[in-house]
């Protein structure tokens, strides 16, 4: 993305920390935990890269997970221009990836929930073209890409999981593209968050959103006022109840009906409930 070395802060001034990282190619330092995470006992394992690994390959995979990082709200996991070394698996919390154009406008590219992989889009250019920022207190596992990709040549199950992670990333980045209405986009977003909450073991109707309405609007390419107005309309229609970032889905099927046209599985004639199982975007 050609927005790297002229990145500006919201005040419109150059960000020297980002510029320094871009020019030097160094990776943004992050706080690391003292203990190495154990994949074998992690409840997210069925949805992460080591899913399906036999005990011995799993032990070797665990040894490759160098550490886990903790991030405070607003802290960067990596920045535009940082050299790509690792993938990151979200253990707790939620992060957003975003880029800032030369005019200082932020563009939210994606949200990353528990059990998901961050950094896949940097494999080809070998550097990050977006900032990854914690929206709430979060933690991630550090997965060194070179070691894991080499190990995947020996373990077909790991290779399958890497391809699935790549496919999920492409799916999430393309599913909102199209000429959809504001109501359809917001309904699809809420259904997507519900599916991802369920995948991580949370409730599917009680949503505590980590992102602001401004971030949601940016991601959906809508005005913040439009998002607030549609939420009020959905609430008046009995589809949900909204209290700041707490969203209760009162009629998930009604929201799903609004978002149906955005569901690639439905467009392809595939069972509409399949996205919930794969935690993909509706």
C-alpha positions in Angstrom: 0.0 0.0 0.0 1.6 3.3 -1.0 0.8 5.1 2.3 3.8 4.2 4.3 6.5 6.8 4.7 4.2 9.8 4.7 2.0 8.5 7.5 0.5 11.3 9.6 -1.1 11.4 13.0 -4.7 12.6 13.4 -3.3 16.0 14.1 -1.8 16.0 10.6 1.9 15.9 11.7 4.4 13.4 10.7 4.8 10.4 13.0 8.5 10.1 13.6 8.2 6.7 15.4 6.5 5.2 12.4 8.8 6.8 10.0 11.8 5.5 11.8 10.4 2.0 11.8 9.8 2.2 8.1 13.2 3.5 7.2 15.1 1.1 9.4 12.9 -2.0 8.7 12.9 -2.9 12.4 10.0 -4.5 14.2 8.0 -2.6 16.8 8.9 -3.9 20.2 6.1 -5.5 22.3 5.9 -6.7 25.9 6.3 -10.5 26.1 5.0 -12.9 28.7 7.4 -14.8 30.9 5.8 -18.2 30.2 5.5 -19.9 26.9 1.8 -20.7 26.0 0.9 -24.4 25.8 -1.1 -25.2 22.7 -2.1 -28.6 23.9 -4.2 -27.2 26.7 -5.4 -24.1 24.9 -9.2 -23.9 24.4 -8.6 -22.1 21.1 -6.5 -24.9 19.6 -9.3 -26.3 17.4 -9.5 -23.0 15.6 -5.8 -22.2 15.5 -2.8 -23.5 13.4 -2.0 -26.5 15.6 -5.6 -27.9 15.2 -5.5 -31.6 14.4 -1.8 -32.1 15.2 -0.7 -35.4 16.7 1.1 -35.2 20.1 4.7 -35.2 18.8 4.2 -32.6 16.0 2.2 -30.6 18.6 5.1 -30.6 21.0 7.4 -29.4 18.2 5.0 -26.7 17.3 4.7 -25.5 20.9 8.5 -25.1 21.0 8.3 -22.8 18.0 5.9 -20.5 19.8 8.5 -18.2 21.2 6.4 -16.1 23.6 3.1 -14.3 23.8 2.7 -10.6 23.8 0.3 -8.4 25.9 -0.9 -5.1 24.6 -2.8 -2.3 26.4 -5.7 -0.6 24.6 -4.3 1.6 21.8 -0.9 -0.2 21.8 0.6 -1.3 18.4 1.4 -4.9 17.7 3.2 -3.8 14.5 3.3 -0.7 12.4 3.3 0.1 8.7 6.7 -0.6 7.3 7.8 -3.1 10.0 9.7 -6.1 8.5 7.6 -9.2 8.5 8.9 -12.0 10.7 5.9 -13.6 12.4 2.2 -14.4 12.4 0.2 -13.6 15.5 -2.7 -15.6 17.0 -5.1 -13.6 19.1 -5.5 -15.2 22.5 -7.6 -12.5 24.2 -9.1 -9.2 23.3 -9.6 -7.7 19.8 -7.3 -5.7 17.4 -7.9 -3.7 14.3 -5.6 -3.3 11.3 -5.7 0.1 9.7 -3.7 2.4 7.3 -3.5 6.1 7.2 -3.4 7.8 3.8 -1.2 10.9 2.9 -4.0 13.2 3.9 -4.1 11.8 7.4 -7.3 9.8 7.0 -7.4 6.4 8.8 -8.9 3.5 6.9 -9.9 0.5 9.0 -9.1 -2.7 7.1 -10.2 -5.4 9.4 -11.0 -6.5 12.9 -9.2 -9.5 14.5 -11.0 -11.6 17.1 -9.9 -14.4 19.5 -8.6 -17.4 17.7 -7.7 -15.5 14.5 -4.4 -15.0 12.8 -2.9 -11.5 12.1 -0.1 -10.7 9.7 -1.0 -13.1 6.8 -1.2 -10.2 4.3 2.5 -9.3 5.0 3.8 -12.7 3.8 4.2 -11.6 0.1 5.7 -8.1 0.5 7.7 -9.2 3.6 6.7 -6.1 5.4 3.5 -4.9 7.1 1.4 -2.4 5.1 -1.0 -1.7 8.0 -0.9 -0.9 11.7 -2.2 -3.5 14.1 -3.7 -1.8 17.2 -5.3 -3.3 20.3 -8.8 -2.1 20.8 -9.0 -3.5 24.4 -6.4 -5.2 26.6 -5.3 -8.1 24.4 -2.7 -10.8 24.1 -1.3 -12.7 21.1 0.9 -15.7 20.5 4.0 -15.0 18.4 4.4 -17.6 15.6 7.7 -17.2 13.7 6.7 -17.7 10.1 9.9 -19.1 8.6 10.1 -21.9 11.2 6.4 -22.7 11.0 6.2 -22.7 7.2 9.3 -25.0 7.0 7.7 -27.4 9.6 4.5 -27.4 7.5 6.4 -29.1 4.7 6.8 -32.1 7.0 3.3 -32.0 8.6 0.4 -31.9 6.1 -2.1 -31.1 8.8 -0.3 -27.9 9.6 -0.1 -27.0 5.9 -3.8 -27.4 5.7 -4.4 -25.1 8.6 -2.1 -22.4 7.0 -4.1 -22.6 3.8 -7.4 -22.3 5.7 -6.0 -19.3 7.5 -5.1 -17.7 4.2 -8.5 -18.5 2.8 -10.3 -17.0 5.9 -8.3 -13.8 5.5 -9.2 -13.5 1.8 -12.9 -14.2 2.6 -13.0 -11.6 5.4 -11.4 -8.9 3.2 -13.7 -9.5 0.2 -17.1 -10.3 1.7 -18.2 -6.7 2.2 -17.2 -5.6 -1.3 -20.2 -4.9 -3.5 -23.0 -2.4 -3.8 -24.9 -3.2 -0.6 -27.1 -0.9 1.5 -26.1 0.6 4.8 -28.6 -1.6 6.6 -27.3 -4.8 4.9 -23.7 -3.9 5.8 -24.4 -3.2 9.4 -26.6 -6.3 9.8 -23.9 -8.5 8.2 -21.3 -6.9 10.5 -23.4 -7.8 13.7 -24.0 -11.4 12.4 -20.2 -11.7 11.7 -19.3 -10.5 15.3 -21.9 -12.9 16.7 -20.4 -15.9 14.8 -16.9 -15.0 15.9 -18.0 -14.6 19.5 -19.5 -18.1 19.3 -16.3 -19.6 17.9 -14.3 -18.2 20.8 -16.7 -19.8 23.3 -18.7 -16.6 24.0 -22.4 -15.9 23.7 -23.8 -15.2 20.3 -26.5 -12.8 21.3 -24.8 -10.6 24.0 -22.1 -8.7 22.2 -19.7 -6.4 24.0 -18.2 -4.6 21.0 -14.5 -3.7 21.4 -14.6 -1.2 18.5 -16.1 2.2 18.5 -19.0 3.2 16.2 -16.6 5.4 14.4 -14.3 2.3 13.7 -17.4 0.3 12.6 -18.5 3.0 10.3 -15.0 3.4 8.8 -14.7 -0.3 8.2 -18.2 -0.5 6.6 -17.5 2.6 4.5 -20.4 4.5 6.2 -20.7 7.7 8.1 -20.7 7.4 11.9 -24.1 9.1 12.1 -25.5 6.5 9.6 -24.4 3.6 11.9 -26.0 5.3 14.9 -29.2 6.0 13.0 -29.5 2.4 11.7 -28.8 0.9 15.1 -31.7 3.1 16.5 -33.9 1.8 13.6 -33.0 -1.8 14.3 -33.7 -1.3 18.0 -37.1 0.3 17.2 -37.9 -2.7 15.0 -37.1 -5.1 17.8 -34.1 -6.6 16.1 -31.6 -5.6 18.9 -31.1 -3.5 22.0 -28.1 -1.1 22.0 -26.5 0.4 25.0 -23.3 2.1 23.9 -21.0 -0.8 23.0 -23.3 -3.5 24.5 -25.5 -5.0 21.8 -28.1 -7.6 22.5 -29.4 -9.4 19.5 -33.1 -9.9 20.1 -34.0 -11.3 16.6 -30.8 -12.8 15.0 -32.8 -14.4 12.3 -34.3 -11.0 11.3 -30.8 -9.5 11.1 -29.7 -12.6 9.1 -32.5 -12.0 6.6 -31.4 -8.4 6.1 -27.8 -9.5 5.6 -28.6 -12.6 3.4 -27.6 -11.0 0.1 -24.1 -10.3 1.5 -23.5 -14.0 2.4 -21.3 -15.6 -0.2 -22.5 -19.1 0.9 -26.1 -18.1 0.3 -25.3 -16.7 -3.1 -23.7 -20.0 -4.0 -26.7 -22.0 -2.8 -24.9 -23.5 0.2 -26.5 -23.9 3.6 -26.8 -20.5 5.1 -25.7 -21.7 8.6 -22.3 -22.9 7.3 -20.6 -19.5 8.0 -21.3 -19.8 11.7 -19.4 -23.1 11.8 -16.4 -21.6 10.1 -16.7 -18.3 11.8 -16.5 -16.5 8.5 -18.3 -13.3 7.7 -21.9 -13.5 6.7 
